[in-house]
Every structure is written in C-alpha cells, then in structure tokens.
C-alpha cells in the first residue's frame, strides 16, 4: 500500500504475525490510538483473527492521539496512510473513506446494527456508503455526587426530571453542604447541545444547511446564561478560559466540590479509579427539556481508507471486528458504551468495572435509545466543529459580560456562515 512509512517516529508498531506458510499473505495496516486499554484488547482479538485467516497479516500501529488528529489527515490528503484507521473526526476523514459495501459479507447486518452512525462516516452527499463502525460510542450526561445529596437531605430528582429541576436540587444541596459548584458543565459546544437539543433546537433547515439559532437553541442558551447569573453555575469555571478553549470540571468533581457535573460516559473509567471510595457517585439519565431528554452522541470510529490496495482483506478484517461476539467482548473489556444497536439492547457485563462503574455504564448505555435524530445529524455533520466552536466562544462572551445574549446569537450565525464559506473555497 502507499505510504507504509506514514506514521510518526513515536509510533509503537505491533506486528500481529500469522503462522508461516507457502502462500502469499496480504498485509492490512491499522492506525490505532487508545484512551485506555482498548489497544491491548484489539491486539488480542486480531491475533485470533490471524489464526483463523492465515492469508492475512494485520499490523497494528499504536500511535499517540495527536498522530491521528494532526498527522493522519495530512497523510490522507497526500494519498498515503494506513488501510484502516481509528479516528474521532469522522466527518473530516469521510472523504478518504472506502465504501466497503461491495466487499462485506452481509451489508444488511451493518445497516441494522450501525444504522444511526453510518452517516457520520460517509462523504458529503453520499447516502449509502458503509465505511466503518463505532469502536466507542460516547454519550453525554450528568454525574452526581450522591453523598452530598444524602448529607443535605435532598432527594435525587427522578428519571424524567427537567434541567430546571436538577439545577434547583443541586443548588439546594450546595447551599446546605457549602459546596462551591452546584452544577458544572464542560465548556464545550458539544456538551451545550445536549441542553439545546432537549429544548427543541433543530440546528439545520429543511435543506440540511446550518440554521442554528431557533427558539429551542435560545431556550438552552438562556438556561445556561441564567444559571451563571444566579449562581447555579460558577463563572470561575467557564470564565477561566476564553475563545474556543475547553474547560472541564474533572478535578472539581473528584474533589467533591461539584454536586452535578454534566460531562459524559468517557469519564467513567477515570472516576472509577480516581474517586475510589471517597464518596458515592452516580450517573443519571440526561435531563429533559421542552422537546425531550436527548443526550449528545460522540465517540471514535474504525474507518476503512479508500487508498488501500486490498479492499477485500480490509472488509474481512472489519467484518470480523464488527461481528457481535467479537465486538461485545471488545466493548466489555474496554469499558465502552456499545455503538452497536443489537449489543446495546442486550446489555453487557462489564466484569472489569467496580459496582459504581458498572452502574454508570448501564445508565449511559440505556441512554442511547434517547438520542434524537437532530443530535445524530449534528454529530455526523462535516462542519460540526465550526458550529461547536462558534457557540461556545460567543455564549462564553455573553456569560462573561462581553455583550448580550442577542448579540451572541447574531455573532454565532455570522461566525458559522463565514467559516463554512472559507472551508468551501
């Protein structure tokens, strides 16, 4: 294949070598980054694949996350790269993706189990390509310090509680136990849209073009703005950075300073390890707005690359990894929310997690069914990063007192239109 030396010097190349034999082998290279132990898990699974398919040799290039986000796009743009890559910028990589449909054993299996996620990995204007699957589905949602609720004598809101009800309860708890942060939320456009979409934000017009500012969006923005004004959210978190900068509240939550933290499923493994038995923490269902209770989806996908010279072998590897038994084991051992509808419906036994971690994983897994079409569409939109950045930058300015909400809305529309126009030049 082209560009077999594409990877940076930092890469750790793991050769998964099949047994010797007097026949030609096809080599399939996979570029893979890890958040946790998933690289070890997939390497183990691929050894089994090679044992069953001695005509295919799989080379797993385990690389830093930065190599995927910065180096890989450059290589792909020059016509080089691996045969398969694990990526998070699904829309950005889609133009380089291989449509595996002609090579797959059963395309209907992929449509049935990965259907909502397939558009995230398709080139713009394509409505049928099957280019990959989700190795990890992330779902936004709140983590709650249950111990603080118990100390305050305040009941946890129920499964269909609204954002306003959660805000009031968290503020009541914080006042009674002297916690500095009733509600914290990642300073992220992605996280904000879990509120806005539940309030009815549609994001796109009938032609599929961005039309971000509508009544649902305004309701979500006003809620977050008001929370910063009345002390439900502390300005010092979002106000500590500016522009498009991200600000999480991981440290504050694990130090028992936050009553409710709106973040997502990717935090489970971290809190399982860092909080320990310091306090009881739980994940709760995504709060509801005027139009529903939808979280925002996200995650990493394993995508086939169209410059491969071995599409049949690539599809065979992908069919194996995407099969229900193999993928179930991968998700369970990696402590990931499944991005496979069939597995999500059946549930998984996460043997490596603590009881708190297992409970949180079940909550987030159950939330997959609540994700709205608008949330899926936004996550799969090729220019979603433009929208996320414009929203968090301008909403952050309003919260910090640098203009009104109405001014922020106008600037968001202007920023999005200008930046998308520049990308299309």
ZAPA-853533 format. One line per 8 residues: number of its first residue (from 1); their letters; for each residue x, y, z of N, C-alpha, C. Coordinates in steps of 0.2 Angstrom, whole numbers, plus 2048, in hexadecimal, padded with zeros to 3 digits. Example, Ala and Ser with C-alpha at 12.3 -4.5 7.8 and 13.67 -1.06 7.14 Angstrom:
# ZAPA-853533
1> AS> 842:7E4:827:83E:7EA:827:842:7F0:827 | 840:7F5:823:844:7FB:824:840:800:827 $
This chain:
# ZAPA-853533
1> XXXXXXXX> 804:7FA:800:800:800:800:804:806:800 | 802:80C:7FE:805:812:7FE:807:814:805 | 80D:818:806:80E:81B:80C:80F:817:812 | 812:811:811:813:80C:817:817:80F:81D | 81B:815:81B:81F:818:820:81B:81E:823 | 815:81E:822:811:825:824:811:827:82B | 812:822:82F:811:823:836:817:827:839 | 816:82A:83F:81B:82E:842:820:829:845 $
9> XXXXXXXX> 826:82C:847:82B:828:84B:829:826:851 | 824:829:854:821:828:85B:81D:821:85B | 81B:81F:855:817:819:854:81A:813:857 | 815:80F:85A:817:808:85D:814:804:858 | 818:800:854:815:7FC:84F:815:7F5:852 | 80F:7F2:852:80E:7EB:854:80D:7E7:84F | 811:7E2:84D:810:7DD:847:80C:7D7:84A | 806:7D6:847:802:7D1:849:803:7CC:843 $
17> XXXXXXXX> 808:7C7:844:80A:7C3:83F:807:7BC:83F | 804:7BB:839:801:7B4:838:807:7AF:837 | 805:7A8:838:80A:7A3:837:80D:7A3:830 | 813:7A0:830:816:7A0:829:812:79B:825 | 813:79C:81E:810:797:81A:812:799:813 | 811:794:80E:814:795:807:80E:798:803 | 80C:79E:805:807:7A2:801:808:7A9:803 | 805:7AD:7FE:806:7B4:7FF:801:7B7:804 $
25> XXXXXXXX> 804:7BB:808:800:7BF:80D:7FE:7C6:80B | 7F8:7C8:80C:7F6:7CF:80B:7F7:7D2:812 | 7FA:7D8:812:7FB:7DC:818:7F6:7E2:819 | 7F3:7E2:81E:7EE:7E7:820:7F1:7EB:826 | 7F2:7F2:825:7F5:7F6:82A:7EF:7FA:82D | 7EF:7FA:834:7EA:7FE:838:7EE:803:83C | 7EC:80A:83B:7EE:80F:840:7E9:810:845 | 7EC:80F:84C:7E7:80F:851:7EA:813:857 $
33> XXXXXXXX> 7E6:817:85A:7E8:81B:860:7E3:818:866 | 7E5:819:86C:7E2:816:872:7E0:81B:877 | 7DB:81B:87A:7D9:81F:880:7DB:81B:886 | 7DA:815:886:7DC:810:88C:7DF:80A:889 | 7DC:804:88B:7DF:7FE:889:7DC:7FB:883 | 7D9:7FF:87F:7D5:7FC:879:7DA:7F9:874 | 7E0:7FC:873:7E6:7FA:86F:7E8:7F3:870 | 7E8:7F1:877:7EA:7EB:879:7E5:7E6:877 $
41> XXXXXXXX> 7DF:7E8:878:7D9:7E3:877:7D8:7E2:86F | 7D9:7E7:86B:7D8:7E6:864:7DE:7E2:861 | 7E4:7E3:864:7EA:7DF:862:7E8:7D7:863 | 7E6:7D6:869:7E4:7CF:86B:7DF:7CC:866 | 7DA:7D0:864:7D4:7CE:860:7D7:7CC:859 | 7DC:7D1:856:7DF:7D0:850:7E3:7CA:84F | 7E6:7C8:855:7EA:7C2:855:7E6:7BC:853 | 7E0:7BC:856:7DB:7B6:855:7D9:7B7:84D $
49> XXXXXXXX> 7D8:7BD:84B:7D6:7BD:844:7DB:7BA:83F | 7E2:7BC:841:7E7:7B9:83C:7E7:7B1:83D | 7E6:7AF:843:7E6:7A7:843:7E1:7A4:83F | 7DB:7A8:83E:7D6:7A5:83A:7D7:7A7:832 | 7DB:7AC:831:7DC:7AE:82A:7E3:7AF:829 | 7E7:7AA:827:7EE:7AA:827:7F0:7AD:820 | 7EC:7AF:81C:7EE:7B3:816:7EE:7BA:817 | 7EC:7BC:81D:7EC:7C4:81E:7F0:7C5:824 $
57> XXXXXXXX> 7F5:7CA:824:7F9:7CC:829:7F7:7D3:82B | 7F5:7D4:831:7F3:7DB:834:7F8:7DE:838 | 7FA:7E4:836:7FF:7E8:83A:7FC:7ED:83D | 7FC:7ED:844:7F9:7F3:848:7FE:7F8:84A | 7FD:7FE:847:801:803:849:7FE:807:84E | 801:807:854:7FE:80A:85A:801:811:85B | 7FE:816:85A:801:81D:859:7FD:822:85E | 801:827:860:7FE:82C:864:7F7:82F:861 $
65> XXXXXXXX> 7F3:832:865:7ED:835:863:7EF:83B:85E | 7F4:83E:860:7F6:844:85B:7F8:842:854 | 7FA:83C:854:7FC:839:84D:7F6:838:849 | 7F0:836:84C:7EA:835:848:7E7:83C:847 | 7E7:841:84B:7E3:847:84A:7E8:84C:845 | 7EE:84C:846:7F2:850:842:7F6:84D:83C | 7F9:848:83D:7FD:845:838:7F9:841:833 | 7F4:83D:835:7F1:839:830:7ED:83D:82B $
73> XXXXXXXX> 7E9:842:82C:7E6:846:827:7EB:848:822 | 7F1:84A:824:7F6:84C:81F:7F8:847:81A | 7F9:841:81D:7FB:83B:819:7F5:839:814 | 7EF:839:817:7E9:837:813:7E8:83C:80D | 7E9:842:80E:7E9:847:809:7EE:846:803 | 7F3:843:805:7F9:842:800:7F8:83B:7FD | 7F3:838:7FE:7F2:831:7FB:7F5:82C:7FF | 7F8:82D:805:7FB:828:808:7F7:826:80F $
81> XXXXXXXX> 7FA:821:813:7F7:820:819:7F6:818:81A | 7F2:816:81F:7F1:80F:821:7EB:80D:81D | 7EA:806:81E:7E4:803:81A:7DD:805:81E | 7DE:805:825:7D9:806:82A:7DC:80B:82F | 7D7:80F:832:7D9:814:837:7D4:815:83C | 7D6:816:842:7D1:817:848:7D2:81F:848 | 7CC:822:847:7CC:82A:847:7C6:82C:84B | 7C6:833:84D:7C1:836:850:7BE:83B:84C $
89> XXXXXXXX> 7C1:83E:847:7BF:843:843:7BC:840:83D | 7B6:83C:83E:7B3:838:839:7B1:83C:833 | 7AE:842:833:7AC:846:82D:7B2:848:829 | 7B8:84A:82D:7BE:84C:829:7C1:847:826 | 7C1:840:828:7C4:83B:825:7C0:838:820 | 7B9:839:820:7B5:835:81B:7B7:836:814 | 7B9:83B:812:7BB:83C:80B:7C0:837:808 | 7C4:834:80D:7C9:82F:80C:7C7:828:80D $
97> XXXXXXXX> 7C1:827:80F:7BF:821:811:7BD:81C:80B | 7BE:816:80C:7BC:811:807:7B5:80E:808 | 7B1:80E:803:7AA:80B:804:7AB:803:803 | 7AA:800:809:7AB:7F9:809:7A5:7F5:807 | 7A0:7F8:806:79A:7F4:804:79B:7EE:7FF | 79E:7EF:7FA:79F:7EA:7F5:7A3:7E4:7F7 | 7A7:7E5:7FD:7AB:7E0:7FF:7A9:7DC:806 | 7A4:7DF:809:7A2:7DD:80F:79E:7D6:80F $
105> XXXXXXXX> 79E:7D2:814:79A:7CC:814:793:7CD:814 | 791:7D2:818:789:7D3:818:788:7DA:81A | 787:7DE:815:787:7E6:816:780:7E7:81A | 77B:7E3:81A:775:7E4:81E:777:7E4:825 | 77B:7DF:827:77D:7DF:82F:780:7E6:831 | 784:7E9:82D:787:7EF:82E:782:7F5:82F | 77D:7F5:82A:778:7F9:82A:773:7F9:830 | 772:7F3:832:76D:7F1:838:771:7F4:83E $
113> XXXXXXXX> 777:7F2:83F:77A:7F3:846:77E:7FA:846 | 780:7FD:841:784:803:841:780:808:83D | 77A:807:83B:776:80C:837:777:813:839 | 776:815:83F:776:81C:841:77D:820:841 | 782:81B:841:789:81E:841:78C:81E:83A | 789:81A:835:78C:81A:82F:78D:821:82B | 788:825:82C:788:82C:828:78E:830:82B | 790:82F:831:796:833:834:79C:832:830 $
121> XXXXXXXX> 79D:82C:82D:7A3:82A:82A:7A2:82A:822 | 79D:82D:820:79C:82D:818:79F:834:815 | 7A1:833:80F:7A3:83A:80C:79D:83E:80B | 79E:844:80A:798:849:80A:794:847:803 | 78E:847:804:789:845:7FE:788:83E:7FD | 78C:839:801:78B:832:800:786:830:805 | 781:82C:803:77C:829:807:77C:822:808 | 781:81E:806:781:817:806:787:814:808 $
129> XXXXXXXX> 78D:817:808:793:814:809:794:811:810 | 797:80C:811:799:809:817:7A1:809:818 | 7A3:80D:81C:7AA:80E:81C:7AE:80C:823 | 7AA:80B:828:7AC:809:82E:7A7:808:834 | 7AA:807:83A:7A5:806:83F:7A8:80A:846 | 7A4:80B:84B:7A6:80E:851:7A9:80A:855 | 7B0:80B:857:7B3:807:85C:7B1:809:863 | 7AF:80F:863:7AD:812:86A:7A7:817:869 $
137> XXXXXXXX> 7A2:816:86B:79C:81B:86B:79D:81F:872 | 79D:825:872:79D:829:878:796:82D:878 | 794:82E:87E:78D:831:87F:78E:836:885 | 78C:83C:883:78C:841:889:787:83F:88E | 788:842:894:783:841:89A:787:843:8A0 | 783:844:8A5:785:846:8AC:788:841:8B0 | 78D:843:8B4:78F:83F:8BA:78D:843:8C0 | 78B:83F:8C5:788:843:8CB:78C:840:8D1 $
145> XXXXXXXX> 78E:844:8D6:791:843:8DC:78B:841:8E1 | 789:83A:8E1:784:838:8E5:785:839:8EC | 78B:839:8EE:78C:83A:8F6:78A:841:8F8 | 78C:846:8F4:78A:84D:8F5:782:84D:8F6 | 77E:84A:8F1:777:84A:8F2:775:847:8F8 | 778:841:8FA:776:83E:900:777:842:906 | 77D:846:906:77F:84A:90C:77A:850:90D | 778:852:907:774:858:907:76C:856:908 $
153> XXXXXXXX> 76B:850:908:764:84E:909:75F:84F:903 | 762:850:8FD:75E:852:8F7:75E:84B:8F3 | 758:84A:8F0:757:844:8EC:759:845:8E5 | 75C:840:8E2:75E:841:8DB:758:841:8D7 | 758:846:8D2:753:846:8CD:752:840:8C9 | 74C:83F:8C7:74A:838:8C3:74D:838:8BC | 74C:832:8B9:74E:831:8B2:74C:836:8AD | 746:839:8AD:744:83E:8A8:744:845:8AB $
161> XXXXXXXX> 748:846:8B0:749:84D:8B3:74C:852:8AD | 74A:858:8AE:74C:85D:8A9:753:860:8AB | 756:864:8A6:75C:867:8A8:75B:86C:8AE | 755:870:8AE:753:874:8B3:753:871:8BA | 750:86B:8BA:74F:867:8C0:756:865:8C3 | 75A:863:8BF:761:861:8C1:765:867:8C3 | 764:86C:8C0:768:872:8C2:765:875:8C9 | 75F:874:8CA:75C:877:8D1:75F:872:8D6 $
169> XXXXXXXX> 75E:86B:8D5:760:866:8DA:768:867:8DB | 76C:868:8D6:773:868:8D7:775:86F:8DB | 771:874:8D9:772:87A:8DD:770:87A:8E4 | 76B:876:8E6:769:875:8ED:76E:871:8F0 | 770:86C:8ED:776:868:8F0:77C:86C:8F2 | 77E:870:8ED:784:873:8EE:784:878:8F3 | 77E:87C:8F4:77D:880:8FA:77D:87D:900 | 77B:877:901:77B:873:907:781:870:909 $
177> XXXXXXXX> 785:86E:904:78C:86B:906:792:870:905 | 790:876:902:795:87B:901:79A:878:8FB | 797:875:8F6:79B:873:8F0:79B:879:8EB | 7A1:87B:8E9:7A2:881:8E5:79F:880:8DE | 79E:87A:8DB:79B:87A:8D4:795:875:8D4 | 78F:879:8D4:789:875:8D4:788:870:8CD | 789:874:8C8:789:870:8C1:790:873:8BD | 793:86E:8BA:799:86F:8B6:797:86C:8AF $
185> XXXXXXXX> 799:86F:8AA:799:86C:8A3:79F:86D:89F | 7A1:868:89C:7A7:869:898:7A6:870:893 | 7AB:874:893:7AB:87A:88E:7AC:877:887 | 7A7:875:884:7A7:871:87E:7A1:872:87A | 7A1:874:874:79B:874:86F:797:86E:86F | 79B:868:86F:798:862:86E:794:861:874 | 796:862:87A:793:861:881:78D:866:881 | 78D:86C:87F:788:871:87F:782:86E:87B $
193> XXXXXXXX> 783:86B:875:77E:869:871:779:863:874 | 77C:860:879:778:85B:87D:772:85F:880 | 773:865:882:76E:869:885:769:86C:87F | 76D:86F:87A:769:872:875:764:86E:871 | 767:868:86F:763:863:86C:75D:861:870 | 75E:85F:876:758:85E:87B:753:863:87B | 755:869:87A:751:86F:87A:74D:870:873 | 74F:86C:86E:74C:86D:868:750:870:862 $
201> XXXXXXXX> 757:871:863:75B:873:85E:75B:86E:858 | 75A:871:852:75A:86C:84C:761:86D:848 | 764:872:849:76B:873:846:76B:874:83F | 768:871:83B:768:871:834:761:873:831 | 761:876:82B:75B:877:828:758:871:823 | 753:872:820:750:86D:81C:755:86A:816 | 75A:86F:814:75F:86D:80F:765:86A:812 | 765:869:819:76B:866:81C:771:86B:81D $
209> XXXXXXXX> 76F:872:81C:774:877:81D:774:879:825 | 779:87B:828:779:87E:82F:774:884:82F | 770:883:834:76B:888:836:76B:888:83E | 770:889:841:771:887:848:76D:88B:84D | 76C:892:84C:768:896:851:760:895:84F | 75D:891:854:756:891:854:753:891:85B | 74D:890:85C:74A:891:863:74D:88C:868 | 74E:886:865:751:881:86A:758:882:86C $
217> XXXXXXXX> 75C:885:867:763:887:869:763:88C:86E | 75E:891:86C:75E:897:871:75C:895:878 | 757:890:879:756:88E:87F:75B:88B:883 | 75F:886:87F:765:883:882:76A:888:884 | 76C:88D:880:771:892:881:76F:896:887 | 768:898:888:766:89C:88D:766:899:894 | 765:892:894:766:88E:89A:76D:88E:89C | 772:88D:898:779:88D:89A:77B:894:89C $
225> XXXXXXXX> 779:899:899:77A:8A0:89A:777:8A2:8A1 | 771:8A0:8A2:76E:8A2:8A9:771:89E:8AE | 773:898:8AD:776:894:8B3:77D:897:8B5 | 780:89A:8B0:787:89E:8B2:785:8A5:8B5 | 77F:8A7:8B4:77D:8AE:8B7:77B:8AC:8BF | 777:8A7:8C0:774:8A6:8C6:779:8A1:8CB | 77E:89F:8C8:783:89B:8CD:782:894:8CC | 77D:891:8C8:77D:88A:8C7:783:887:8C4 $
233> XXXXXXXX> 786:88B:8BF:78C:88A:8BC:791:88F:8BE | 797:88E:8C0:79C:893:8C2:7A0:896:8BC | 7A0:89C:8BB:7A4:89F:8B6:7AB:89E:8B6 | 7AE:89C:8BB:7B5:89B:8BC:7B7:895:8B7 | 7B3:890:8B6:7B5:88A:8B2:7B5:88C:8AB | 7AF:88E:8A8:7B0:890:8A1:7B3:897:8A0 | 7B3:89B:8A5:7B7:8A1:8A4:7BE:8A1:8A5 | 7C1:89B:8A6:7C8:89A:8A7:7CC:89A:8A0 $
241> XXXXXXXX> 7C8:899:89B:7CB:898:894:7C6:89C:890 | 7C9:89D:889:7C5:8A1:885:7C5:89E:87E | 7C2:8A1:879:7C2:89F:872:7BE:898:872 | 7C2:894:86E:7BF:88D:86D:7C2:888:872 | 7C6:88A:877:7C9:886:87C:7C5:882:880 | 7C7:87B:881:7C3:877:885:7C5:877:88C | 7C0:876:890:7C1:876:898:7BC:871:89B | 7BF:86C:89D:7BC:867:8A1:7BB:868:8A8 $
249> XXXXXXXX> 7B8:864:8AC:7B7:864:8B3:7B9:85E:8B7 | 7BD:85A:8B3:7BF:853:8B6:7C2:854:8BD | 7C7:858:8BE:7CA:859:8C4:7C5:85B:8CA | 7C1:860:8C8:7BC:863:8CD:7B7:85D:8CF | 7B5:859:8CA:7B1:854:8CC:7B4:84F:8D0 | 7BA:84C:8CF:7BD:847:8D3:7BF:849:8D9 | 7C0:850:8DA:7C1:853:8E1:7BB:855:8E5 | 7B5:852:8E2:7AF:853:8E6:7AD:85A:8E6 $
257> XXXXXXXX> 7AE:85F:8E1:7AC:866:8E1:7A6:867:8DD | 7A4:862:8D9:79F:863:8D4:799:85E:8D6 | 793:861:8D6:78D:85C:8D8:78B:858:8D1 | 78B:85C:8CC:789:858:8C5:78D:85B:8C0 | 790:856:8BC:795:858:8B7:793:855:8B0 | 791:859:8AC:78F:857:8A5:795:856:8A1 | 796:850:89F:79C:84E:89B:79A:848:897 | 79D:842:898:79B:83D:894:79E:836:896 $
265> XXXXXXXX> 79D:831:892:79E:82A:894:7A6:829:894 | 7AA:82D:890:7B1:82C:890:7B4:82D:896 | 7B1:830:89B:7B4:831:8A2:7B3:82C:8A6 | 7AF:826:8A5:7AE:821:8A9:7B4:81E:8AC | 7B9:81C:8A7:7BF:818:8A9:7C3:81C:8AE | 7C3:823:8AC:7C7:828:8B0:7C4:828:8B7 | 7BE:829:8B8:7BB:82A:8BF:7BB:824:8C3 | 7BA:81E:8BF:7BB:817:8C2:7C1:817:8C6 $
273> XXXXXXXX> 7C7:81A:8C3:7CD:819:8C6:7CF:81E:8CA | 7CD:825:8C9:7D0:82A:8CD:7CB:82C:8D3 | 7C5:82B:8D2:7C1:82C:8D8:7C1:827:8DD | 7C2:821:8DB:7C2:81B:8E0:7BC:81B:8E4 | 7BD:81A:8EB:7B8:81A:8F0:7B7:821:8F4 | 7BA:826:8F1:7BA:82D:8F4:7B2:82F:8F5 | 7AE:82E:8F0:7A7:82F:8F0:7A3:82B:8EB | 79D:82B:8EC:798:827:8E7:797:82B:8E1 $
281> XXXXXXXX> 798:829:8DB:797:82D:8D5:793:828:8D1 | 78E:82C:8CD:789:828:8C9:789:82C:8C2 | 787:828:8BD:785:82B:8B7:77E:82B:8B7 | 77B:830:8B4:773:831:8B4:771:832:8AD | 76B:831:8AB:769:832:8A4:769:839:8A2 | 76A:83A:89C:76A:841:899:764:845:89B | 764:84B:89E:75E:84F:8A0:75A:851:89A | 754:852:89B:74F:854:896:74E:85B:895 $
289> XXXXXXXX> 74D:85D:88E:74B:864:88D:744:864:88A | 742:869:886:73C:86A:883:73A:865:87E | 73F:862:87B:73E:85D:875:741:856:876 | 743:855:87C:746:84E:87D:74C:84E:882 | 74F:848:882:754:847:887:75B:844:884 | 75C:847:87E:761:844:87A:768:846:87C | 76D:841:87D:774:843:87E:777:844:877 | 77D:846:877:781:847:871:786:841:870 $
297> XXXXXXXX> 786:83D:86A:78A:838:869:791:83A:867 | 796:836:867:79C:837:864:7A0:831:864 | 7A7:831:864:7AB:82B:864:7B0:82B:85E | 7B3:825:85E:7B8:823:859:7B6:81E:855 | 7B8:81E:84E:7B6:819:849:7BC:816:846 | 7BB:810:844:7C0:80C:840:7BE:80D:839 | 7C2:810:835:7C0:812:82E:7C5:80F:829 | 7C2:80C:824:7C6:809:81E:7C8:80F:81A $
305> XXXXXXXX> 7CE:80F:817:7D1:814:813:7D1:812:80C | 7CF:816:807:7CE:814:800:7D4:813:7FC | 7DA:816:7FF:7E0:815:7FB:7E3:80E:7FC | 7E0:80A:800:7E2:803:801:7E3:7FF:7FB | 7E7:7FB:7FA:7E8:7F6:7F4:7E5:7EF:7F5 | 7E2:7EF:7FB:7DF:7E8:7FD:7D8:7E9:800 | 7D3:7EB:7FC:7CD:7ED:7FF:7C9:7E6:802 | 7CA:7E1:7FF:7C7:7DB:801:7CA:7D8:808 $
313> XXXXXXXX> 7D0:7D9:809:7D3:7D7:80F:7D1:7DC:815 | 7D1:7E2:813:7CF:7E7:818:7C8:7E6:81A | 7C3:7E5:815:7BC:7E3:817:7BC:7DD:81B | 7C0:7D8:81A:7C0:7D2:81E:7C2:7D3:825 | 7C7:7D7:826:7C9:7D9:82D:7C4:7DD:830 | 7C1:7E2:82D:7BB:7E6:830:7B5:7E2:831 | 7B3:7DD:82D:7AE:7D9:82E:7AF:7D5:835 | 7B5:7D3:836:7B7:7CF:83C:7B6:7D3:842 $
321> XXXXXXXX> 7B9:7D9:842:7B9:7DD:848:7B2:7E0:849 | 7AE:7E1:844:7A8:7E3:845:7A2:7DE:847 | 7A4:7D8:847:7A0:7D2:848:79E:7D3:850 | 797:7D1:851:795:7D2:858:799:7CE:85D | 79B:7C8:85D:79F:7C5:862:7A5:7C9:863 | 7A9:7CA:85E:7AF:7CE:85F:7AF:7D5:861 | 7AA:7D8:85F:7A9:7DF:861:7A6:7E0:868 | 7A2:7DB:86A:7A0:7DB:871:7A5:7DA:876 $
329> XXXXXXXX> 7AA:7D5:874:7B0:7D5:878:7B4:7DB:879 | 7B5:7DE:873:7B9:7E4:872:7B6:7EA:877 | 7B0:7EB:876:7AC:7F0:87A:7AD:7EE:882 | 7AC:7E8:883:7AB:7E6:88A:7B2:7E7:88E | 7B7:7E5:88A:7BE:7E5:88D:7C1:7EC:88D | 7BF:7F0:889:7C1:7F7:888:7BD:7FC:88D | 7B7:7F9:88F:7B3:7FE:893:7B0:803:88F | 7AD:801:889:7AB:806:884:7A3:805:884 $
337> XXXXXXXX> 7A0:80B:883:798:80A:881:798:808:87A | 794:803:878:794:800:872:791:804:86C | 794:805:867:792:808:861:78F:804:85C | 78B:7FE:85E:788:7F9:85B:781:7F8:85E | 77C:7F9:85A:775:7F9:85C:773:7F3:860 | 775:7ED:85C:774:7E7:85F:777:7E5:866 | 77D:7E7:866:781:7E6:86D:77E:7EA:872 | 77D:7F1:870:77A:7F5:875:773:7F3:878 $
345> XXXXXXXX> 76F:7F0:873:769:7ED:876:769:7E8:87A | 76E:7E3:879:76F:7DD:87E:773:7DF:884 | 777:7E4:884:77B:7E6:88A:781:7E2:88A | 786:7E5:88E:78C:7E1:88F:78E:7E1:896 | 792:7DB:898:795:7DB:89F:79C:7DD:89F | 79D:7E3:8A2:7A3:7E6:8A2:7A7:7E3:8A8 | 7AA:7DD:8A7:7AD:7DA:8AD:7B3:7DE:8B0 | 7B7:7E2:8AC:7BC:7E6:8AF:7BB:7EC:8B3 $
353> XXXXXXXX> 7B4:7EE:8B3:7B2:7F4:8B6:7B0:7F3:8BD | 7B1:7F8:8C2:7AE:7F8:8C8:7A6:7F8:8C8 | 7A3:7F7:8CD:79B:7F8:8CD:799:7FE:8CB | 79D:804:8CD:79B:80B:8CB:79C:80C:8C4 | 7A1:809:8C1:7A3:80A:8BA:79E:806:8B6 | 79C:800:8B8:797:7FC:8B4:791:7FF:8B4 | 78F:802:8BA:788:805:8BA:788:80B:8B5 | 78E:80F:8B5:78E:815:8B1:78E:813:8A9 $
361> XXXXXXXX> 791:80E:8A8:792:80B:8A1:78A:809:89F | 787:806:8A3:780:804:8A1:77B:80A:8A0 | 77C:80F:8A4:778:815:8A3:77A:818:89C | 780:819:89B:782:81C:894:780:818:88E | 781:811:88F:77E:80D:88A:777:80D:889 | 773:80E:88E:76C:80E:88D:76A:815:88A | 76E:81A:88B:76D:820:888:76D:821:880 | 771:81C:87D:771:81C:876:76B:81C:872 $
369> XXXXXXXX> 766:819:875:75F:819:872:75C:81F:872 | 75E:824:877:75B:82B:877:75E:830:873 | 763:82E:86F:767:833:86B:762:835:865 | 761:83B:864:75D:83E:85F:760:83E:858 | 75C:83E:852:75F:83E:84C:763:844:84B | 761:84A:84E:765:850:84D:76C:850:850 | 76C:84C:856:773:84B:859:777:847:854 | 774:841:852:778:83D:84D:77B:841:847 $
377> XXXXXXXX> 776:845:844:778:849:83E:77D:84E:840 | 77D:852:845:782:857:847:789:853:848 | 789:84D:84C:78F:84A:84D:792:848:846 | 78E:846:841:791:843:83B:792:849:836 | 790:84F:837:791:855:833:799:856:832 | 79B:857:82C:7A2:858:82A:7A5:85E:82D | 7A1:863:82E:7A3:869:831:7A1:86B:838 | 79F:865:83C:79D:866:842:7A2:86A:847 $
385> XXXXXXXX> 7A8:869:846:7AD:86C:84A:7AC:874:849 | 7AA:876:843:7A9:87E:842:7A3:880:847 | 79E:87C:847:798:87E:84B:79A:87D:852 | 79D:878:855:79F:877:85C:7A3:87D:85E | 7A8:87F:85A:7AD:884:85C:7A9:88B:85C | 7A5:88D:857:7A2:893:857:79D:894:85D | 79A:88F:85F:795:88F:864:798:890:86B | 79E:88C:86C:7A1:88D:873:7A4:893:873 $
393> XXXXXXXX> 7A7:896:86E:7AB:89C:86E:7A6:8A2:870 | 7A1:8A2:86C:79C:8A8:86D:798:8A7:873 | 796:8A1:875:792:8A1:87B:796:8A2:881 | 79D:8A0:880:7A1:8A2:886:7A2:8A9:887 | 7A2:8AD:881:7A3:8B4:882:79D:8B7:885 | 797:8B5:883:791:8B8:887:791:8B6:88E | 793:8B0:890:793:8AE:897:798:8B2:89B | 79E:8B4:898:7A3:8B8:89B:7A2:8BF:89B $
401> XXXXXXXX> 79C:8C1:898:79A:8C8:898:79C:8CC:892 | 79F:8C9:88D:7A2:8CC:887:79C:8CC:881 | 796:8CF:883:791:8D0:87E:78B:8CC:881 | 785:8CD:87D:77F:8CA:87F:77E:8C3:87C | 779:8BF:87E:777:8B9:87B:775:8BA:873 | 771:8BF:872:76F:8C1:86B:775:8C2:867 | 77A:8C6:869:780:8C7:866:784:8C1:864 | 784:8BC:869:787:8B6:868:784:8B2:863 $
409> XXXXXXXX> 77D:8B2:863:77A:8AE:85D:77C:8B1:856 | 77C:8B7:856:77E:8BA:84F:785:8B8:84D | 78A:8B8:852:791:8B7:851:791:8AF:84F | 78E:8AB:852:78E:8A4:851:78C:8A3:84A | 786:8A6:847:784:8A5:841:78A:8A7:83C | 78C:8AD:83D:792:8B0:839:798:8AC:839 | 79A:8A9:83E:7A0:8A5:83F:79F:89F:83B | 79A:89C:83C:798:895:838:798:896:831 $
417> XXXXXXXX> 795:89B:82E:794:89D:827:79B:89E:824 | 79F:8A2:828:7A5:8A4:825:7AA:89F:825 | 7AB:89B:82A:7AF:895:82A:7AE:890:826 | 7A7:88E:825:7A6:889:820:7A7:88B:819 | 7A6:892:817:7A7:894:811:7AF:894:80F | 7B3:895:814:7BA:895:814:7BC:88E:812 | 7B9:889:815:7BB:882:814:7B9:87F:80D | 7B4:883:80A:7B2:880:804:7B6:884:7FE $
425> X> 7BA:888:800:7BE:88C:7FB:7C3:887:7F7 $
